[in-house]
Amino acid sequence: MTSVSRAYVSRLAGLTVFDPNGDRMGKVRDVVVALRMGTACPRVLGLVVEVVARRRIFVPMGRVTAIDQGAVMLSSGTINLKRFEQRAGETLVLGELLDRSVQIVEGGKPAHVVDAGIEQTRTGEWQLAKLAVQEPGRLGRRGQLHTLAWDEVAGLALPQTGQGAETLIATYRELNAADMAHALQELPIKRRHEVAEAMDDERLADVLGELPEADQVVILGTLEERRAADVLEEMDPDDAADLLSELSNVDRNRLLELMEPDEAESVRQLLKYSEDTAGGMMTSEPVILSPDATIAEALARVREPELTPSLASQVYVCRPPSATPTGRYLGLAHIQRLLREPPSSLVSGILDDLEPLRPEAPLAEVTHYFATYNLVAAPVVDAQGRLVGAVSVDDVLDHLLPDDWRERARRG
């Protein structure tokens, strides 16, 4: 590994951290600096590194022996696994400096921070010496980009009344929804809300589904009502129903009225069931096919990228209509069986006639059902024989784990 004495923080984010033996220890999630009086460059204190179980720890910069484009090397494999807690006087570069509004000293032009460069001095100390800032653009174009010394930019020491989040979101774009939710929880509350506000509806919906219910409610409450309804439409119906069930009747009904009628109706149907029953856990949007659908059509449907692995594991065949509640439920076909059959064959010819769950089935019955039949998803059929949804194994685990399991994982 070629050691470098200069690096940009946005490129450090996500790099793998190795011990001297080449064993992987975690990934860089942020850089911690200490701002100084006057125009002196901030001192780099260390890295926030995410290790196993999404635990974020602090690694002093003095332990870093090498940085290149693909990795960070430490001087020792012995690290303190105490969870990182930001102290007074410490600033997170990605979490708190990116997207800050500043002023270019020469000329007084406004700009915002899009990156920060850290450098190693002759004494071996690391400092935040450079800032990449961008002027406001015109007519939808990007403004001019400048790389300036720390003392050529003003305004970072001033309190911020509002801060964008586009650059930070771009830095986190490779994170899956669960990891992005965890990163969001690590930000200061004000910054957390700014990032949520700047996400597009689909991304925010995915991230909300991975947050503890209390955090979901708080973030949803910071959004303008029309935007909140749009985000709820993008969520899986069962997740949206779980979130709405935490709100007052007045707030819940107002948001349902703002949602598209079809989306709202799916959520209303789920809200009728107790949360610890099959009906309360299920999603109303499994993969549903008509009896004349072919194996090729079924395989095309389960390839849809927005499907979770559990919902893509099987398809359900029903008489029309094909939206839940459907016509008469006929059976299901597992993806393994679909892969073994000729593409031109009908799915209705290979159905498993496994007895489905009823919406009122309690959690204990649902878990027993999954364990007995080794399933990752199961159909839910009403008294009229219509498919009303499917329960997936991740929904079952959500209800088996303690209510605060996500918060415990973050604290752990």
Secondary structure, 3 states (H helix, E strand, C coil): CCCCCEEEHHHHCCCEEECCCCCEEEEEEEEEEECCCCCCCCEEEEEEEECHHHCEEEEEHHHEEEECCCEEEECCCCCCCCECCCCCCEEEHHHHHCCCEEEECCCCCEEEEEEEEEEECCCCCEEEEEEEEECCCCCCCCCCEEEEEHHHEECCCCCCCCCCCHHHHHHCCCCCHHHHHHHHHHCCHHHHHHHHHHCCHHHHHHHHCCCCHHHHHHHHHHCCHHHHHHHHHHCCHHHHHHHHCCCCHHHHHHHHHHCCHHHHHHHHHHHCCCCCEHHHHCECCCCEECCCCEHHHHHHHHCCCCCCCCHHHEEEEECCCCCCCCCEEEEEEEHHHHHHCCCCCEHHHHCECCCCECCCCEHHHHHHHHHHHCCCEEEEECCCCEEEEEEEHHHHHHHHCCCCHHHHHHHC
